Amino acid sequence: MSDLSQYLKQSTKVFLAPNTSDPDLIERAKKKLSENGIPEDHVQINYNTHELDTGDLYISYDPPDLVVRLVYEKKPSGIVKMKSATMIRL
């Protein structure tokens, strides 16, 4: 289990890009993130990385894992650079 609460601040956005329309999988992902320190109501289903800022989290589903990435830089051109923070088995 990873403690992802260390990445959360008041203004941190958490985008979940599940790459599926399966509502059961999305609910399981939100529950798993909640177990790892990110409240379910903090998670947004969103694929648009251009809306992210430095310090935000982008979580994608790469079966069978959730890949948690931290935005460490946003260029003036809008390009977002991320580094992998952890992987969570779903």
N, CA, C and O of each residue as an XYZ file, in Angstrom:
360
protein
N       0.844     -1.175      0.000
C       0.000      0.000      0.000
C       0.887      1.235      0.000
O       1.881      1.289      0.724
N       0.534      2.218     -0.804
C       1.276      3.475     -0.896
C       0.488      4.575     -0.214
O      -0.737      4.625     -0.323
N       1.188      5.461      0.494
C       0.520      6.602      1.095
C       0.614      7.772      0.136
O       1.613      8.491      0.115
N      -0.426      7.959     -0.655
C      -0.440      9.019     -1.654
C      -0.832     10.367     -1.072
O      -0.750     11.385     -1.759
N      -1.259     10.387      0.192
C      -1.673     11.648      0.807
C      -0.512     12.635      0.875
O      -0.735     13.842      0.970
N       0.717     12.142      0.828
C       1.887     13.023      0.849
C       1.914     13.967     -0.360
O       2.531     15.030     -0.301
N       1.250     13.581     -1.451
C       1.228     14.396     -2.663
C       0.087     15.403     -2.689
O       0.063     16.295     -3.537
N      -0.855     15.264     -1.765
C      -2.051     16.114     -1.799
C      -1.838     17.427     -1.066
O      -1.291     17.467      0.036
N      -2.281     18.493     -1.701
C      -2.340     19.815     -1.094
C      -3.762     20.303     -1.330
O      -4.561     19.623     -1.974
N      -4.068     21.461     -0.816
C      -5.419     22.005     -0.970
C      -5.819     22.131     -2.440
O      -6.965     21.862     -2.799
N      -4.875     22.539     -3.288
C      -5.213     22.821     -4.685
C      -4.833     21.700     -5.652
O      -4.971     21.865     -6.864
N      -4.361     20.575     -5.145
C      -3.930     19.491     -6.018
C      -5.101     18.897     -6.773
O      -6.133     18.569     -6.188
N      -4.928     18.760     -8.108
C      -5.924     18.069     -8.929
C      -5.477     16.613     -9.061
O      -4.287     16.323     -9.189
N      -6.438     15.722     -9.029
C      -6.161     14.304     -9.215
C      -7.021     13.838    -10.380
O      -8.242     13.734    -10.262
N      -6.368     13.558    -11.512
C      -7.081     13.097    -12.703
C      -6.924     11.593    -12.824
O      -5.811     11.070    -12.760
N      -8.037     10.902    -12.999
C      -8.039      9.464    -13.260
C      -8.433      9.262    -14.714
O      -9.514      9.672    -15.137
N      -7.553      8.632    -15.470
C      -7.803      8.330    -16.881
C      -7.884      6.810    -17.015
O      -6.888      6.158    -17.328
N      -9.074      6.247    -16.779
C      -9.191      4.791    -16.710
C      -9.130      4.068    -18.048
O      -8.977      2.847    -18.068
N      -9.245      4.781    -19.169
C      -9.219      4.173    -20.506
C     -10.269      3.081    -20.672
O     -10.065      2.115    -21.406
N     -11.390      3.245    -19.983
C     -12.499      2.299    -20.089
C     -13.778      3.017    -19.668
O     -13.734      4.011    -18.943
N     -14.889      2.514    -20.117
C     -16.166      3.070    -19.678
C     -16.833      2.141    -18.667
O     -17.988      2.360    -18.302
N     -16.130      1.116    -18.214
C     -16.649      0.148    -17.252
C     -16.814      0.822    -15.878
O     -15.821      1.113    -15.212
N     -18.063      1.072    -15.454
C     -18.276      1.772    -14.180
C     -17.766      0.985    -12.970
O     -17.358      1.586    -11.976
N     -17.781     -0.351    -13.039
C     -17.281     -1.161    -11.924
C     -15.782     -0.973    -11.749
O     -15.295     -0.866    -10.623
N     -15.056     -0.934    -12.845
C     -13.618     -0.740    -12.777
C     -13.291      0.654    -12.235
O     -12.368      0.811    -11.436
N     -14.036      1.646    -12.665
C     -13.810      3.013    -12.188
C     -14.065      3.102    -10.683
O     -13.294      3.736     -9.963
N     -15.127      2.479    -10.209
C     -15.428      2.474     -8.765
C     -14.346      1.739     -7.985
O     -13.934      2.203     -6.922
N     -13.879      0.600     -8.493
C     -12.788     -0.143     -7.836
C     -11.528      0.711     -7.762
O     -10.828      0.713     -6.749
N     -11.246      1.438     -8.844
C     -10.059      2.298     -8.877
C     -10.178      3.408     -7.830
O      -9.216      3.689     -7.115
N     -11.344      4.034     -7.738
C     -11.534      5.102     -6.758
C     -11.409      4.568     -5.332
O     -10.820      5.223     -4.472
N     -11.958      3.390     -5.083
C     -11.854      2.782     -3.758
C     -10.396      2.458     -3.416
O      -9.951      2.680     -2.290
N      -9.667      1.938     -4.387
C      -8.256      1.598     -4.172
C      -7.443      2.862     -3.897
O      -6.558      2.859     -3.042
N      -7.741      3.936     -4.618
C      -7.044      5.203     -4.373
C      -7.379      5.737     -2.984
O      -6.515      6.282     -2.298
N      -8.631      5.577     -2.574
C      -9.046      6.004     -1.241
C      -8.281      5.234     -0.162
O      -7.870      5.813      0.843
N      -8.094      3.945     -0.368
C      -7.317      3.124      0.574
C      -5.869      3.587      0.657
O      -5.177      3.329      1.643
N      -5.420      4.272     -0.386
C      -4.039      4.734     -0.453
C      -3.898      6.228     -0.187
O      -2.871      6.817     -0.522
N      -4.916      6.851      0.413
C      -4.786      8.219      0.894
C      -5.392      9.319      0.045
O      -5.244     10.494      0.380
N      -6.073      8.979     -1.046
C      -6.712     10.004     -1.876
C      -8.225      9.847     -1.747
O      -8.782      8.848     -2.200
N      -8.896     10.827     -1.132
C     -10.355     10.725     -0.976
C     -11.054     10.604     -2.328
O     -10.670     11.252     -3.301
N     -12.082      9.764     -2.368
C     -12.808      9.526     -3.628
C     -13.352     10.814     -4.233
O     -13.370     10.966     -5.454
N     -13.794     11.739     -3.393
C     -14.372     12.971     -3.917
C     -13.312     13.922     -4.491
O     -13.655     14.943     -5.088
N     -12.061     13.598     -4.317
C     -10.954     14.401     -4.857
C     -10.572     13.956     -6.276
O      -9.874     14.678     -6.989
N     -11.029     12.770     -6.679
C     -10.650     12.183     -7.965
C     -11.627     12.615     -9.059
O     -12.843     12.491     -8.909
N     -11.070     13.127    -10.169
C     -11.883     13.515    -11.331
C     -11.554     12.575    -12.490
O     -10.388     12.244    -12.709
N     -12.570     12.146    -13.229
C     -12.330     11.402    -14.465
C     -12.019     12.449    -15.525
O     -12.887     13.231    -15.914
N     -10.773     12.458    -15.988
C     -10.353     13.475    -16.943
C      -9.104     12.976    -17.662
O      -8.186     12.444    -17.037
N      -9.079     13.150    -18.966
C      -7.940     12.700    -19.780
C      -7.082     13.871    -20.263
O      -6.026     13.653    -20.857
N      -7.515     15.093    -20.020
C      -6.855     16.269    -20.570
C      -5.678     16.702    -19.701
O      -5.861     17.410    -18.709
N      -4.488     16.283    -20.068
C      -3.296     16.603    -19.277
C      -2.949     18.089    -19.317
O      -2.218     18.569    -18.450
N      -3.458     18.827    -20.306
C      -3.167     20.260    -20.397
C      -3.804     21.048    -19.260
O      -3.419     22.191    -19.015
N      -4.774     20.459    -18.560
C      -5.407     21.121    -17.424
C      -4.626     20.923    -16.130
O      -4.946     21.540    -15.114
N      -3.609     20.073    -16.158
C      -2.810     19.795    -14.969
C      -1.755     20.872    -14.752
O      -1.299     21.517    -15.696
N      -1.378     21.053    -13.487
C      -0.331     21.987    -13.108
C       0.726     21.239    -12.287
O       0.512     20.097    -11.883
N       1.846     21.882    -12.049
C       2.903     21.290    -11.241
C       2.342     20.874     -9.882
O       1.649     21.650     -9.224
N       2.646     19.643     -9.468
C       2.178     19.108     -8.194
C       0.906     18.286     -8.295
O       0.528     17.622     -7.330
N       0.235     18.313     -9.443
C      -0.990     17.521     -9.624
C      -0.649     16.061     -9.894
O       0.487     15.726    -10.231
N      -1.650     15.201     -9.741
C      -1.488     13.767     -9.992
C      -2.304     13.340    -11.204
O      -3.440     13.776    -11.391
N      -1.708     12.483    -12.023
C      -2.385     11.895    -13.180
C      -2.296     10.385    -13.011
O      -1.201      9.829    -12.932
N      -3.443      9.726    -12.957
C      -3.489      8.290    -12.699
C      -4.133      7.603    -13.887
O      -5.260      7.919    -14.267
N      -3.408      6.662    -14.469
C      -3.948      5.924    -15.607
C      -4.060      4.449    -15.244
O      -3.422      3.976    -14.303
N      -4.873      3.737    -15.999
C      -5.065      2.309    -15.784
C      -4.296      1.558    -16.856
O      -4.589      1.665    -18.047
N      -3.318      0.806    -16.415
C      -2.518     -0.037    -17.292
C      -2.649     -1.445    -16.713
O      -1.869     -1.830    -15.842
N      -3.635     -2.220    -17.194
C      -3.997     -3.491    -16.555
C      -2.770     -4.327    -16.190
O      -1.873     -4.507    -17.015
N      -2.728     -4.829    -14.977
C      -3.723     -4.762    -13.891
C      -3.437     -3.665    -12.873
O      -3.917     -3.752    -11.743
N      -2.672     -2.636    -13.232
C      -2.241     -1.629    -12.268
C      -2.788     -0.239    -12.563
O      -3.122      0.098    -13.699
N      -2.868      0.548    -11.506
C      -3.068      1.986    -11.629
C      -1.676      2.603    -11.566
O      -0.916      2.330    -10.636
N      -1.344      3.424    -12.538
C      -0.034      4.074    -12.577
C      -0.226      5.522    -12.136
O      -0.931      6.294    -12.787
N       0.409      5.877    -11.027
C       0.280      7.212    -10.463
C       1.499      8.030    -10.890
O       2.643      7.657    -10.633
N       1.216      9.158    -11.552
C       2.291     10.039    -12.014
C       2.118     11.413    -11.388
O       1.001     11.903    -11.217
N       3.248     12.024    -11.052
C       3.278     13.352    -10.464
C       3.771     14.347    -11.510
O       4.807     14.131    -12.140
N       3.028     15.432    -11.692
C       3.444     16.483    -12.622
C       4.553     17.284    -11.941
O       4.333     17.888    -10.891
N       5.746     17.288    -12.543
C       6.848     18.029    -11.949
C       7.194     19.301    -12.712
O       7.955     20.133    -12.216
N       6.639     19.462    -13.923
C       6.890     20.685    -14.677
C       5.798     20.879    -15.723
O       5.338     19.928    -16.354
N       5.398     22.141    -15.888
C       4.489     22.495    -16.971
C       5.153     23.617    -17.753
O       5.401     24.698    -17.219
N       5.434     23.357    -19.001
C       6.121     24.319    -19.862
C       5.145     25.409    -20.311
O       3.937     25.173    -20.354
N       5.650     26.592    -20.643
C       4.779     27.655    -21.142
C       3.981     27.240    -22.388
O       2.904     27.775    -22.650
N       4.519     26.287    -23.144
C       3.814     25.806    -24.337
C       2.636     24.901    -23.988
O       1.846     24.545    -24.863
N       2.512     24.525    -22.703
C       1.426     23.654    -22.271
C       1.830     22.205    -22.091
O       1.049     21.398    -21.586
N       3.053     21.865    -22.503
C       3.528     20.489    -22.347
C       3.716     20.190    -20.859
O       4.309     20.981    -20.125
N       3.207     19.045    -20.432
C       3.274     18.637    -19.037
C       4.266     17.489    -18.902
O       4.179     16.488    -19.613
N       5.211     17.649    -17.979
C       6.188     16.592    -17.714
C       5.800     15.899    -16.414
O       5.501     16.542    -15.408
N       5.813     14.556    -16.463
C       5.420     13.762    -15.309
C       6.464     12.708    -15.015
O       7.187     12.248    -15.899
N       6.522     12.333    -13.722
C       7.355     11.202    -13.348
C       6.459     10.211    -12.596
O       5.512     10.594    -11.910
N       6.785      8.953    -12.748
C       6.015      7.908    -12.100
C       6.269      7.948    -10.591
O       7.416      7.929    -10.144
N       5.185      8.003     -9.814
C       5.297      8.028     -8.354
C       5.180      6.617     -7.785
O       5.951      6.222     -6.910
N       4.208      5.865     -8.291
C       4.004      4.502     -7.799
C       3.032      3.762     -8.716
O       2.376      4.360     -9.569
N       2.959      2.467     -8.519
C       1.964      1.630     -9.209
C       1.164      0.918     -8.129
O       1.713      0.435     -7.139
N      -0.145      0.864     -8.343
C      -1.047      0.230     -7.375
C      -1.774     -0.901     -8.076
O      -2.427     -0.685     -9.097
N      -1.666     -2.110     -7.533
C      -2.352     -3.278     -8.108
C      -3.846     -3.124     -7.884
O      -4.301     -2.957     -6.752
N      -4.603     -3.181     -8.970
C      -6.054     -3.056     -8.884
C      -6.649     -4.437     -8.784
O      -7.869     -4.579     -8.700
